[in-house]
Amino acid sequence: MTEPAATKTYRWKLFWVLYGAGLLTAVALLPYLQEQFKQVAAHMKGPVPSLDILQMLPIVLQNVVLLAIATGVGLLLAGKIGLGAPILSAWLYGESANLKTGSIVLRSVVAGLISALVVVGLFVWYFLPRIPQLLAGNEYQYPVWKRFLACFYGGIAEETLCRLFLMTLLAWLLGRFWKASAGSPAAGAFWSANILAAVMFGVGHLPSAVALGIPMNAVVVTDVVVLNGLLGVTFGWLYWKYGIESAMIAHFSSDMVLHVIGPHVVH
């Protein structure tokens, strides 16, 4: 994917759209976090206070800061290495030349659904028989509407943090010395950035497994890191080829399978 030629001014409209969407999804995640806290509390000894609005305020404030940095830096660096948000740019700035939005959306949805089904298949076939305790993380008792809202956080906020910011930053850094003939980062730099960001995306899910009382061992760590990493590589490739919106759509589609449908199938 190549973005239009860089402009001299920062794309503030694009920043506010992405940043505002990320903040809305952070608020939408709160009902899901309340259910997760109850699940974590069930594995703790002694009385555990409920997670009220005031206690969730630091979570919101953390997202306010992190999403601002991720969106701001991500957009700045993305424009330097040919990445970006082509669909939103077309809407906000009239940059719609040769943009096949319908095709991008369809490919993103299909890629998200297929990657999620692969992950569910690997989980059921390989990991669950070896570590039945993994079911401790099942969400089927959560209200469906809370799981549905959480999908927006994964699709928008997590992609802003992990792909728009982290993958872009890694690709930009690697591209400083690993360049293609045109001067942009080489394909190997993009692939390396994608894989590194995906691994870090997977590692970022380990604390949730620990909090739910799942005993940590090599199989559990492999399950969490590899399965989430496979999803991350898919999203990163879509970001590289079609833009951040493609990664967001795919992530949302995957989460619909993993968080809304899957828990009722595997429990």
Stockholm file with secondary structure:
# STOCKHOLM 1.0

chainA/1-267         MTEPAATKTYRWKLFWVLYGAGLLTAVALLPYLQEQFKQVAAHMKGPVPSLDILQMLPIVLQNVVLLAIATGVGLLLAGKIGLGAPILSAWLYGESANLKTGSIVLRSVVAGLISALVVVGLFVWYFLPRIPQLLAGNEYQYPVWKRFLACFYGGIAEETLCRLFLMTLLAWLLGRFWKASAGSPAAGAFWSANILAAVMFGVGHLPSAVALGIPMNAVVVTDVVVLNGLLGVTFGWLYWKYGIESAMIAHFSSDMVLHVIGPHVVH
#=GR chainA/1-267 SS CCCCCCCSSCCHHHHHHHHHHHHHHHHHTHHHHHHHHHHHHTTSSSCCCCCCHHHHHHHHHHHHHHHHHHHHHHHHHHTTTTCSCHHHHHHHHCCCTTCCHHHHHHHHHHHHHHHHHHHHHHIIIIIHHHCGGGGGGCCTTSCHHHHHHHHHIIIIIIHIIIIIIIIHHHHHHHHTTSBCTTSSBCHHHHHHHHHHHHHHHHHTTHHHHHHTTCCCCHHHHHHHHHHHHHHHHHHHHHHHHHCHHHHHHHHHHHHIIIIIIHHHHCC
#=GC SS_cons         CCCCCCCSSCCHHHHHHHHHHHHHHHHHTHHHHHHHHHHHHTTSSSCCCCCCHHHHHHHHHHHHHHHHHHHHHHHHHHTTTTCSCHHHHHHHHCCCTTCCHHHHHHHHHHHHHHHHHHHHHHIIIIIHHHCGGGGGGCCTTSCHHHHHHHHHIIIIIIHIIIIIIIIHHHHHHHHTTSBCTTSSBCHHHHHHHHHHHHHHHHHTTHHHHHHTTCCCCHHHHHHHHHHHHHHHHHHHHHHHHHCHHHHHHHHHHHHIIIIIIHHHHCC
//
